[in-house]
Amino acid sequence: MNIFADFAERVNSVVKGLDLAADAPELDLRRVTVEPPRDAAHGDLATNAAMVLAKQLKMKPRDLAEKIAEGLRADSEVEAVDVAGPGFINIRVSKTLWERVIGDVVAKGDKFGASARGDGLKVNVEYVSANPTGPMHVGHTRGAVVGDALASLLQFAGYDVTREYVINDAGSQIDTLANSAFLRYREALGEDIGQIPEGYYPGEYLIPVGKSLAEEYGESLKDMAPAERLALLKGYTVDKMMDMIRGDLGALNVKHDVFFSEKTMHGQGNAIDLTLDALRKRDLVYNGTLPPPKGEVPEDWEDREQTLFRSSNYGDDSDRALVKSDGSYTYFAADVAYMRDKIERGFKEIIFVLGADHAGYVKRLEAIGNAISGGDVDVIVRLCQLVKLFKGGAEFKMSKRSGNFITLRDVVDEVGVDAVRFMMLYRKNDAQLDFDFDKVKEQSKDNPVFYVQYGHARCHSVLRQAAEELDWFSNTAEELQSADFAQLEDEGELALIAKMAQWPRIVDGAAENHEPHRIAFYLYELASALHGHWSRGKEKPQLRFINDKTPELTKARLALVYAVSQVIASGLNVLGVTAPNEMR
């Protein structure tokens, strides 16, 4: 039950029924919205219908608003309609509507708010895709959480979602990884390898890999032909690194359905070759020259004819090279083949969650998707800004190359997976995030994850207490469905119902805009409303949830508490955060 979508249809119906609408048969209603007013004192709902339709209907917004308001006043679930300012329409709904809302929440439980918006549309969400050259560090954490929560959000909104991780197991960094592991292998056999050479991976995480190689192969790797040994080491070490990465992702409760190997696209007669052949037939690949880059020209820039992709025809800054001067494919060529693979798998929406340092990839990824699909597939890129870590009032610094960096595991072990996930989502993905270890351990309103989880636990505490004190209450959802919701009359109770009524709208808006942080914000607001009403009950005993002298009112209030717990649990589940029944 989405009262905002429902009332948008009612508003549109009123508009279509106006005599003057007959002269506008192509009336465009897409910009009509119904949402909570900025000031709750103005009403329960507000619509911009008159403001956005006045030009089409050739009327002044205020005059049109009065006509729409007149039509809405005939609605049996509308208590009052006011026109404000130049033409905004504020609606106050009848109490019976709020009774229907809470009845729907109690009946559906944590499925309330689930949407059919996606209508089964196939969506691919790619996130993390960290190079398999070491453990996950804190820099990967935000993108991992945002991508995972976005995938869950889209599933809750009715999309058919595939969660994907591309393993960058081709390229020179894998050669370096293999050679670094070989050093650790020799070390495990007792050799003094001295200082790790410049350009190799120095992290201690490769020591267990070296020991494992020594145990499995003994001295034999030393005598193996270099090319054969390198091929073996690359596959072996990448597998070990991916085992480590999967473990790190598991510690963060991050899931993937597909781990796609980039290596499978390389070699004679495979995906990149086939893709470029197919795109040549569509004149998307051609031989030509590129102008020098603007500004200072890099030393490696070459004025030569090369194989190019027509990216600039589809919004990119320039065409892109597909083949290097040595005849090998560029990273961009692999991106093109990979995009084609996703499109051929039937995805209609392809989402990339990338770090802010990949901002330059946005236009080229959009161009690839648009070119290959002919505009039939939406490519969406969400960039995650950096996370700054603070502890004891000072910022933690991270070194990416020294091997002495802060890992994802370090952060999870320090504060717990729930705190990490919630706080990574408590700012919009493209805004820098300050993660304060001390703050996320506080048990206060200033710690959002604690405040929201405590709201859920508080609800269950009330329900447990009621089951202990009331002979007639067995704490089941079924018995609460028969509550008389008309008993709920206090302004705080009705405000809680109104806040819960926003949940389906929040889900739809967050899914449409690919913004899971909206869920975290909403949960904090709902928890605040709950805690605020609870505090009122401490001051006014007549507002308390449990009173054995008024069983019907108590049952309705317990249903309200149950409903709030279900909406909080639903939202936390989307975010991948647990909803504890008690907190100590």
C-alpha angles and dihedrals in degrees: 000000000000106000092186094057089041093053092044086061090047091051091048090049091053091049093050089051094057115107092232091057089070088072090056105056092164093055108167109216098169095106094052110112136180116201142147111289117248089242115044088208088071094063144280100284136021131196133197093201097121092046095053099036101043095091093048091049093041094235138121109263093237093051092047090048091056091053093048090047090052090054093047092052088067090063111107092219094052117091100180141353125200131184114220134190117334094346115317114145120217119196129198112198128211121263090244089069091058088049089055090049096054090043089056093049093050092047096048099035114186090354090070108112095028108136141207089210094117093051090204094302110170110244129180117203115191116192141159098011089166116180108265091237099108146340122311111274129202091266089068095048101083095049090047092054096041092049094046094047092045090053091050091047092052091048090052088051093055104264124138099237132193117192111212139190120188113211108218092212097146127077141050095302089067091053088052091048092051093049090048090052090049089058090053089047090056089046090053088054090058102264121141101235094179119205117355107256120250112271095028124107106262099185119129089228087085093060093081089048090054091049091049091051091050092050093048102039105022111195094333097098091065092061096044120109108266096241093047092046093049092052091050094046093049094054094041096048095044089052091052092047092049090051087055093046093048088052091050091049090048090053087057092045090243116151135195130189097198132035104193118199114220088200090069090068095058131080135054118328097359138121100302093047092047092046095051091046090053093047093049088061088057092047090244091121121052143155115255147115131272125222115242114272116266116263121009111010113230117240092240095055112118128199096217141120111266144163109277139184117224095239094145090065088065103046102283120132093243143346114282132232117241102183129046124224090259091058097254122124123261123236087253091061089057089049090054093050092045092051090050089051091054093047091050089052087064103253114156095186121039116190127190121194106199140168119262090253088070094062089117090063096061099085094041094051091048089048093050093050094046093048098046097042096039089237094305095114127061115223113199125185122196116192122206117211123220125286118225116205121215130187128171089000093301130103120248114228124212128206113205098193105037094069089234097103133136108262129212087247091056091058095043092048091050100052108004133256096273094056092046095050097043095046092047086059098042092087128049110268095244094052121085112255127214111206111198113193091201095050096051090055094054119106096218145098088268090067104071098194092051091045093052096042090047088055090057092045091048091055091052091047089057092048092049091048091050092051090052096046104035121067093202098050120084097171099243128142091227095062092047091058089070093056119125100243091187085078089073105091108137116111091236092053092048090046090055091051091048090051091050089049088064093061098088089048091049091051093050094046094046092048094046092051096035091236113138091173087078088070092056092048092049094049091054090052092049092048089049091053090050095048091045092053090046090055090052088056090057089058097038113040091195089069096055118121097234125053118151090200093064106042097168093050091043091051091051091049092049088052088053091051091047091050093052090050091052095051092048090048091049093052094045089050090055089052092047092243123133121247104217119207091211137016127202 
